[in-house]
Amino acid sequence: MDGNLRSTGTWLDIAAQDGGRFRGYLARPAQGSGPGIVVLQEIFGVNANLRGVCDRLAEEGYVALAPDLFWRVEPGVDLEYSAAGRDKGLALKQKLDMDLAADDAAAAVKALRNLPGCVGRIGALGYCLGGLLAYVAAARGDVDCAVAYYGVGIEHRLDLAPAIRVPVTLHFGTEDSHVPASAVDAIHVALAGRPDAVIHLYAGCQHGFAGADRPAYDAPMAAIAYSRTIAALKRVMGPHYNLEELWEQHLACEFAAQDATRTMATMVPQPYVNHVPTLTGGVGHDMLKRFYKYHFVNQVPRDRKTIPISRTIGADRIVDEKIFCFTHDSEIDWLLPGVKPTGKYVEIPIVGIVTFRGDKLVNEHLYWDQASVLVQIGLLDPKGLPVAGSSQARKLLDTARPSNELMPSWRTSEGKPL
C-alpha cells in the first residue's frame, strides 16, 4: 500500500471462539492509543502489503490488527502477488470455512476491544476475501463501521443486508472480473435507500487496484479510494485532528522560523513535496530535508507576502489558495531555478494541496502558472501569447476586472442570442 513504510508492528495471540489460538499483526499509533481497526486479508495472507496497510493506519492514529484467517488451514501464510502466490491462495480459500473465518474476525475484534490503548469504536477494513468478511462483520454487529475493497461474494450474501445497522463503504473497479457489473448492480439494489451505505466505482480499474505491489495497481484511483476510506472511518470513529492548525504550524516552521529540522518534524518519516511547475521538492526524508535546508527555507524573499483567497479542509487534506507576492531580489531555487535576481516585483496565484496522515503532513503538491512568473520578471514576452502577468492575481482580488481579454474571438459573440 505504501512502499515507504517500514513494518513496525508486533504479533498478537488471539483466542478463537471455539478454542485454539491464532496470530495477528498489530500496529499501534505513535501516541499509543486510538480507535481500533481489524484489517482482513486477501487470499495472499497477512503478507507485506497487508502489514503495510496496518502500519499506515497506525500513522493515521488507529490501533490496527490483521488476523491470520488461514490459520485453521495453514498458519502463517505470507504470499507474494505472483501466479504461484495466487494459485496457492485460491487453493487455501477453497479449504476455508467462511463461517469460522467470520468467527475468527469477530475474535480479532474482541481482542482489540480488550487491548490496552484501543479506545472508542472499532471498524473493519477488508480486501477481496476480507472485503466480504468486513461486510459480514457489519451485518453481525461486530463492528461500528466497515469498508470493503472489491469484496468477492458479497452479492451471494445479500440476505444479510437488512441486518446491517452501521455505515458501510464499498469500493469496486468497473473492470473487476471477480466482481462483475451484475454483482455490483445487485449490491446497489440490496443497499438502496441506505444513506450510510456508500458504493464507489472506479472506472477502468481491475481487481486489486488498491494494492501497491499488485499488477493491477492504479495509483491515482487507489489514492482517491484511500481518502474516501479515511473519511468514512473518521466520520464514525475519529480520530479527529485540527488540520488547519497543523498546516499553520508547518508554515511557521518554513517561513517564520526558517528551520528545516522543525519543518521536517511536522511531517511523516518519509514525506514528499512536489512543486509541479518546476519539479522541485523532494521524495523521502533525506532528499526533502536537503531541499528545505539548502534550497527553500534560506531563500525566502525579504518582502514576501501572502494574501489568502480560500481554504478548503477535508478529512485528510487541505486545499489552500492564495496570492504569493515578492520581489525577485535573490535566487529562488524552488520557484525560478537558475535565474539570477531581476529585481522585478511578482504577484502570482498559488494553490497547494496538502495531505495529512494522522497529525503529520505526508505530501504537498504546489501549483502556479510559471508563464505568469516569467512574464512578470521579463523573461517571456507575452505579445501574441495567451498568457497573463500580475493581472491573474489582481482579478482574483477584484472580480470586476475585465474577463476574456486574451480571447480574440470574444467580441464576435457580442449581441448574439443567449
C-alpha positions as CSV (number, residue, x, y, z in Angstrom):
1,M,0.0,0.0,0.0
2,D,2.9,2.3,0.7
3,G,6.4,1.3,-0.2
4,N,7.9,4.0,2.0
5,L,6.5,2.4,5.2
6,R,8.6,0.0,7.2
7,S,6.9,-2.7,9.3
8,T,6.9,-1.5,12.9
9,G,4.3,-3.8,14.4
10,T,4.3,-6.9,16.6
11,W,2.4,-10.1,16.6
12,L,-0.5,-10.7,19.0
13,D,-2.1,-14.0,20.1
14,I,-5.8,-14.1,19.6
15,A,-8.2,-16.6,21.3
16,A,-10.6,-18.3,18.9
17,Q,-14.2,-18.6,19.9
18,D,-14.2,-22.4,19.6
19,G,-10.8,-22.9,21.3
20,G,-7.2,-22.6,20.0
21,R,-5.2,-19.5,19.3
22,F,-4.0,-17.8,16.2
23,R,-1.8,-14.8,15.5
24,G,-2.5,-11.3,14.2
25,Y,-0.2,-8.5,13.1
26,L,-0.6,-5.5,15.4
27,A,0.4,-1.9,14.6
28,R,0.0,0.9,17.2
29,P,-0.1,4.7,16.7
30,A,2.9,6.7,18.0
31,Q,0.7,8.3,20.7
32,G,0.0,4.8,22.0
33,S,-3.8,4.7,21.8
34,G,-6.6,5.2,19.3
35,P,-9.7,3.7,17.8
36,G,-9.3,0.1,16.5
37,I,-9.5,-1.4,13.0
38,V,-9.5,-5.1,12.1
39,V,-7.7,-5.4,8.7
40,L,-9.0,-8.5,6.9
41,Q,-6.7,-10.3,4.4
42,E,-6.9,-11.2,0.8
43,I,-6.1,-14.8,-0.3
44,F,-2.4,-13.9,0.0
45,G,-2.5,-14.0,3.8
46,V,-1.0,-11.4,6.2
47,N,1.7,-10.5,3.7
48,A,3.9,-7.5,3.5
49,N,1.3,-5.4,1.8
50,L,-1.3,-6.1,4.4
51,R,1.2,-5.4,7.2
52,G,1.9,-2.1,5.4
53,V,-1.8,-1.3,5.5
54,C,-1.7,-1.7,9.3
55,D,1.4,0.4,9.6
56,R,-0.2,3.2,7.6
57,L,-3.4,3.1,9.6
58,A,-1.3,3.3,12.7
59,E,0.2,6.6,11.4
60,E,-3.4,7.7,10.9
61,G,-4.0,7.2,14.6
62,Y,-5.6,3.7,14.7
63,V,-4.7,0.5,16.5
64,A,-4.7,-1.9,13.6
65,L,-4.9,-5.7,13.8
66,A,-4.7,-8.1,10.9
67,P,-5.7,-11.6,12.0
68,D,-4.3,-14.7,10.2
69,L,-7.6,-16.1,8.8
70,F,-5.9,-19.1,7.2
71,W,-4.6,-20.4,10.5
72,R,-7.1,-23.4,10.5
73,V,-5.8,-24.5,7.1
74,E,-2.2,-23.3,7.1
75,P,-0.9,-20.9,9.7
76,G,1.4,-18.0,8.8
77,V,0.6,-17.7,5.1
78,D,2.5,-14.8,3.5
79,L,2.3,-14.9,-0.3
80,E,3.6,-12.7,-3.0
81,Y,1.5,-11.3,-5.8
82,S,2.6,-13.8,-8.3
83,A,0.9,-16.6,-10.3
84,A,2.3,-19.1,-7.8
85,G,1.0,-17.0,-4.9
86,R,-2.4,-16.6,-6.5
87,D,-2.7,-20.3,-7.2
88,K,-1.8,-21.3,-3.6
89,G,-4.1,-18.6,-2.2
90,L,-7.0,-19.8,-4.2
91,A,-6.4,-23.4,-3.1
92,L,-6.3,-22.3,0.6
93,K,-9.5,-20.3,0.1
94,Q,-11.2,-23.5,-1.2
95,K,-10.4,-25.2,2.1
96,L,-11.5,-22.2,4.2
97,D,-14.7,-22.4,6.3
98,M,-16.2,-19.0,5.8
99,D,-18.4,-19.2,8.9
100,L,-15.4,-20.0,11.0
101,A,-13.4,-17.2,9.3
102,A,-16.2,-14.8,10.2
103,D,-16.0,-16.0,13.8
104,D,-12.2,-15.5,13.8
105,A,-12.7,-12.0,12.5
106,A,-15.1,-11.4,15.4
107,A,-12.5,-12.9,17.8
108,A,-10.0,-10.3,16.5
109,V,-12.4,-7.5,17.2
110,K,-12.9,-8.8,20.7
111,A,-9.1,-9.0,21.2
112,L,-8.9,-5.4,20.0
113,R,-11.6,-4.2,22.4
114,N,-9.7,-5.8,25.3
115,L,-6.4,-4.4,24.3
116,P,-5.0,-1.5,26.4
117,G,-4.7,1.5,24.2
118,C,-7.6,0.6,21.9
119,V,-10.1,3.3,22.8
120,G,-13.5,4.1,21.4
121,R,-15.0,2.4,18.4
122,I,-13.7,-0.4,16.1
123,G,-14.1,-0.7,12.4
124,A,-13.4,-3.4,9.8
125,L,-11.4,-2.9,6.6
126,G,-11.1,-5.8,4.2
127,Y,-9.8,-6.6,0.7
128,C,-11.2,-9.3,-1.6
129,L,-11.9,-12.2,0.7
130,G,-11.5,-9.8,3.6
131,G,-13.9,-7.4,1.9
132,L,-16.7,-10.0,2.1
133,L,-15.8,-10.7,5.8
134,A,-15.9,-6.9,6.6
135,Y,-19.4,-6.8,5.1
136,V,-20.4,-9.9,7.2
137,A,-18.9,-8.3,10.3
138,A,-21.1,-5.2,9.8
139,A,-24.2,-7.4,9.4
140,R,-23.3,-9.4,12.6
141,G,-22.9,-6.2,14.6
142,D,-19.3,-7.0,15.4
143,V,-18.0,-3.6,14.3
144,D,-19.1,0.1,14.3
145,C,-18.4,0.6,10.6
146,A,-17.0,-1.4,7.7
147,V,-15.0,-0.7,4.5
148,A,-14.6,-3.3,1.8
149,Y,-12.4,-3.2,-1.3
150,Y,-13.5,-5.4,-4.2
151,G,-15.2,-7.8,-1.8
152,V,-15.7,-11.1,-3.7
153,G,-19.0,-12.9,-3.0
154,I,-20.9,-10.0,-1.3
155,E,-23.6,-10.5,-3.9
156,H,-24.2,-14.0,-2.6
157,R,-24.8,-12.8,1.0
158,L,-27.3,-10.0,0.3
159,D,-29.7,-11.8,2.7
160,L,-27.5,-10.1,5.4
161,A,-28.1,-6.6,4.1
162,P,-31.2,-5.9,6.2
163,A,-29.2,-6.7,9.3
164,I,-26.6,-4.0,8.7
165,R,-27.0,-1.2,11.2
166,V,-23.7,0.5,10.8
167,P,-22.1,2.6,8.0
168,V,-20.5,0.6,5.2
169,T,-18.3,1.8,2.3
170,L,-17.7,-0.5,-0.7
171,H,-15.1,0.1,-3.4
172,F,-15.3,-1.7,-6.8
173,G,-13.4,-1.4,-10.0
174,T,-15.5,-1.3,-13.2
175,E,-13.2,-3.9,-14.9
176,D,-13.1,-6.4,-12.0
177,S,-13.6,-9.8,-13.5
178,H,-14.1,-11.3,-10.0
179,V,-16.9,-8.8,-9.1
180,P,-18.8,-8.2,-12.4
181,A,-21.1,-5.3,-13.0
182,S,-24.1,-7.6,-12.5
183,A,-22.9,-8.3,-8.9
184,V,-22.3,-4.6,-8.2
185,D,-25.8,-3.9,-9.5
186,A,-27.3,-6.5,-7.2
187,I,-25.5,-5.0,-4.2
188,H,-26.7,-1.5,-5.2
189,V,-30.3,-2.8,-5.2
190,A,-29.9,-4.5,-1.8
191,L,-28.5,-1.4,-0.2
192,A,-30.7,1.1,-1.9
193,G,-32.2,3.8,0.3
194,R,-29.4,3.4,2.9
195,P,-27.6,6.8,3.2
196,D,-24.9,5.1,5.4
197,A,-24.2,2.5,2.7
198,V,-22.0,4.0,0.0
199,I,-20.7,2.3,-3.1
200,H,-17.8,3.9,-5.1
201,L,-16.9,2.7,-8.6
202,Y,-13.5,3.3,-10.2
203,A,-13.6,3.5,-13.9
204,G,-11.1,1.2,-15.7
205,C,-9.9,-0.4,-12.5
206,Q,-9.4,-4.1,-12.2
207,H,-9.4,-6.4,-9.1
208,G,-6.7,-5.4,-6.7
209,F,-6.3,-1.8,-7.9
210,A,-5.6,-0.5,-4.4
211,G,-2.6,-2.8,-3.8
212,A,0.7,-1.1,-4.5
213,D,2.5,-4.4,-5.2
214,R,-0.2,-5.8,-7.4
215,P,0.0,-5.7,-11.3
216,A,-3.5,-4.1,-11.3
217,Y,-2.4,-1.2,-9.1
218,D,-3.8,2.2,-10.1
219,A,-2.1,4.8,-8.0
220,P,-4.5,7.8,-8.7
221,M,-7.6,5.7,-8.1
222,A,-6.1,4.0,-5.1
223,A,-5.3,7.4,-3.6
224,I,-8.9,8.6,-4.1
225,A,-10.2,5.4,-2.6
226,Y,-7.9,5.7,0.4
227,S,-9.1,9.3,1.1
228,R,-12.7,8.1,0.9
229,T,-11.8,5.3,3.3
230,I,-10.2,7.6,5.8
231,A,-13.2,10.0,5.6
232,A,-15.6,7.1,6.2
233,L,-13.6,5.8,9.2
234,K,-13.2,9.3,10.7
235,R,-16.9,10.1,10.5
236,V,-17.7,7.2,12.7
237,M,-14.6,6.7,14.9
238,G,-12.3,9.6,14.6
239,P,-9.5,10.3,15.5
240,H,-10.1,14.0,14.7
241,Y,-7.2,16.4,14.2
242,N,-7.1,20.1,13.6
243,L,-5.6,20.0,10.2
244,E,-5.7,23.8,9.8
245,E,-3.7,24.3,13.0
246,L,-1.2,21.6,11.9
247,W,-0.8,23.3,8.5
248,E,-0.2,26.7,10.1
249,Q,2.5,25.2,12.3
250,H,4.2,23.7,9.3
251,L,4.1,27.1,7.5
252,A,5.5,28.8,10.6
253,C,8.5,26.4,10.6
254,E,9.1,27.1,6.9
255,F,8.7,30.9,6.7
256,A,8.9,32.4,10.2
257,A,11.5,30.1,11.9
258,Q,13.1,29.1,8.5
259,D,14.2,25.9,10.2
260,A,14.4,22.7,8.1
261,T,14.6,20.4,11.1
262,R,11.5,21.8,12.7
263,T,9.7,21.7,9.3
264,M,10.5,18.0,8.9
265,A,9.2,17.3,12.4
266,T,5.7,18.3,11.2
267,M,5.8,15.6,8.6
268,V,5.7,11.8,8.5
269,P,9.0,9.9,8.4
270,Q,9.1,9.6,4.6
271,P,7.1,12.6,3.1
272,Y,7.4,14.2,-0.3
273,V,6.9,17.7,-1.8
274,N,6.3,18.4,-5.4
275,H,6.3,22.0,-6.8
276,V,4.7,20.9,-10.0
277,P,5.7,23.7,-12.4
278,T,9.4,23.5,-11.7
279,L,9.6,19.8,-10.5
280,T,11.3,21.0,-7.3
281,G,11.0,19.4,-3.8
282,G,11.9,16.0,-2.7
283,V,10.8,12.4,-2.1
284,G,11.7,10.8,1.3
285,H,13.2,12.3,4.4
286,D,16.8,12.9,3.3
287,M,16.1,14.4,-0.1
288,L,13.3,16.6,1.3
289,K,15.4,17.9,4.3
290,R,18.2,18.7,1.9
291,F,15.8,20.6,-0.3
292,Y,14.3,22.5,2.7
293,K,17.7,23.3,4.3
294,Y,19.7,24.4,1.3
295,H,17.1,25.4,-1.4
296,F,14.0,26.6,0.3
297,V,13.9,28.0,3.9
298,N,17.0,30.1,3.3
299,Q,15.6,31.6,0.2
300,V,12.5,33.4,1.4
301,P,12.3,36.9,-0.3
302,R,12.6,39.7,2.3
303,D,9.3,41.4,1.3
304,R,7.4,38.1,0.8
305,K,3.6,38.5,1.5
306,T,0.7,36.1,1.0
307,I,-2.9,37.0,0.5
308,P,-5.4,34.3,1.4
309,I,-8.1,33.6,-1.2
310,S,-9.7,30.4,0.0
311,R,-9.1,27.3,2.2
312,T,-10.9,24.0,1.9
313,I,-10.5,21.4,4.7
314,G,-11.3,17.8,4.2
315,A,-10.9,14.6,6.1
316,D,-7.3,14.1,5.2
317,R,-6.2,17.2,3.2
318,I,-6.3,20.9,2.9
319,V,-6.6,22.9,-0.4
320,D,-5.0,26.3,0.2
321,E,-5.5,29.1,-2.4
322,K,-3.5,32.3,-2.0
323,I,-1.6,35.0,-3.8
324,F,2.2,35.0,-3.3
325,C,3.8,38.4,-3.6
326,F,7.5,39.1,-3.6
327,T,10.4,41.0,-5.2
328,H,12.8,38.8,-7.1
329,D,15.8,40.2,-5.3
330,S,17.7,36.9,-4.7
331,E,17.9,33.5,-6.3
332,I,14.8,31.3,-5.6
333,D,15.7,27.7,-6.4
334,W,12.3,26.3,-6.0
335,L,10.4,28.9,-8.0
336,L,13.0,30.3,-10.5
337,P,15.8,27.7,-10.6
338,G,19.0,29.0,-12.2
339,V,17.6,32.5,-12.8
340,K,19.6,35.4,-11.4
341,P,17.7,38.1,-9.4
342,T,15.9,40.6,-11.7
343,G,14.6,43.0,-9.1
344,K,11.1,42.6,-10.5
345,Y,8.0,42.5,-8.3
346,V,5.8,39.4,-8.8
347,E,2.3,38.5,-7.8
348,I,1.1,35.0,-8.6
349,P,-1.9,32.8,-7.5
350,I,-0.7,29.6,-5.9
351,V,-2.7,26.5,-5.0
352,G,-1.4,24.0,-2.5
353,I,-2.9,20.5,-1.9
354,V,-1.6,19.3,1.4
355,T,-2.3,15.7,2.5
356,F,-2.1,14.5,6.1
357,R,-1.6,11.1,7.7
358,G,-2.9,11.4,11.2
359,D,-1.4,14.5,12.7
360,K,1.5,14.8,10.3
361,L,1.9,16.1,6.7
362,V,2.6,13.3,4.2
363,N,2.8,15.4,1.0
364,E,2.4,18.7,-0.7
365,H,1.5,19.5,-4.3
366,L,2.0,23.1,-5.2
367,Y,0.7,24.7,-8.4
368,W,1.2,28.1,-10.1
369,D,1.4,29.5,-13.6
370,Q,5.1,29.6,-14.4
371,A,4.4,31.6,-17.6
372,S,2.9,34.4,-15.5
373,V,6.1,34.4,-13.3
374,L,8.3,34.6,-16.4
375,V,6.2,37.4,-17.9
376,Q,6.5,39.4,-14.7
377,I,10.3,39.1,-14.4
378,G,10.8,39.9,-18.1
379,L,11.9,36.5,-19.4
380,L,8.8,35.9,-21.5
381,D,7.3,38.3,-24.0
382,P,3.5,37.9,-23.7
383,K,2.8,39.5,-27.1
384,G,0.8,37.2,-29.2
385,L,0.6,34.5,-26.5
386,P,-2.4,33.6,-24.3
387,V,-0.6,34.4,-21.1
388,A,-1.0,37.0,-18.4
389,G,1.2,38.6,-15.8
390,S,0.1,40.2,-12.5
391,S,-3.5,40.6,-13.8
392,Q,-4.1,37.0,-12.8
393,A,-3.6,37.8,-9.1
394,R,-5.5,41.1,-9.4
395,K,-8.6,39.6,-10.9
396,L,-8.7,37.1,-8.1
397,L,-9.0,40.0,-5.7
398,D,-11.3,42.1,-7.9
399,T,-13.8,40.1,-10.0
400,A,-15.0,43.3,-11.7
401,R,-11.8,43.5,-13.7
402,P,-12.2,42.5,-17.4
403,S,-12.6,38.9,-18.5
404,N,-11.7,37.3,-21.8
405,E,-9.2,39.9,-22.9
406,L,-6.8,37.2,-24.1
407,M,-9.6,35.7,-26.3
408,P,-9.7,37.4,-29.7
409,S,-13.0,35.7,-30.6
410,W,-14.8,37.1,-27.5
411,R,-16.0,40.2,-29.4
412,T,-17.6,38.0,-32.1
413,S,-20.3,36.7,-29.7
414,E,-21.3,40.2,-28.6
415,G,-25.0,40.7,-29.1
416,K,-25.8,37.2,-30.1
417,P,-28.8,35.4,-28.7
418,L,-28.3,33.8,-25.3
